[in-house]
Amino acid sequence: NEYSHALAYLEKSSVIYSEIADSSGLASVYVTMADNISDQGDFNAAMDYLKDALRIRKNEYGENHQRVASVYVSMSGILRRLGKYEESAVCIEKAYVIFVRIFGEKHPNVASTYLSMGQLAMDTEEYGAVQDYYEKAIGIYESFYNGLHPDIAHSYNELGRYYGTVRSDYSSAIRYFIKSKEQTEKLYGRKHFTLSVT
């Protein structure tokens, strides 16, 4: 299948980066391998690659670098899927602090952490926080991207899911699903595959 082909090429890349002592390239390959493996459902193996990537990036850039924060975001998502919610929260909080320190509060990377916090709050049934996190993410994305971007569409979809699933407010859910659909159509046209999930 396509995943096994991709993984084989990534493993070859990792060998080359190791041989030429390119730690930055190796860390990037590990992150991509983790994405590939997690898509296949092997979250523990994905975490192993992310831990290696984090160790390399901390050694290369120090603790407070956006590439380190990006690995924390990936780790948080995997830990959430593993049901390790407290560890997931620690990782996303570390990413948030680093991104705010580097970019300030109004940056898409910060918005992505709010979105992750909202998804974690949904999983842990801390429903009081979900809407706030999603709305913060949407506000930053809308301001930064001038109202049109895939991240905005995705955030609308998540907020719609919250309204429908948690609050049983179906009219609000439909309103946000429509907003997500309209964003996607503007970006990609009416026949794009992502419209099947909105």
HUDAFEN-V738856 format. One record per helix or strand of 2 or more residues. SS is the DSSP state (h for helix, s for strand). FROM is the first residue (numbers start at 0). TO is the last residue. If there is no record, write none. Layout:
ss=SS from=FROM to=TO
ss=SS from=FROM to=TO
This chain:
ss=h from=1 to=18
ss=h from=22 to=38
ss=h from=42 to=60
ss=h from=65 to=80
ss=h from=84 to=102
ss=h from=107 to=122
ss=h from=126 to=143
ss=h from=149 to=164
ss=h from=169 to=187
ss=h from=192 to=196
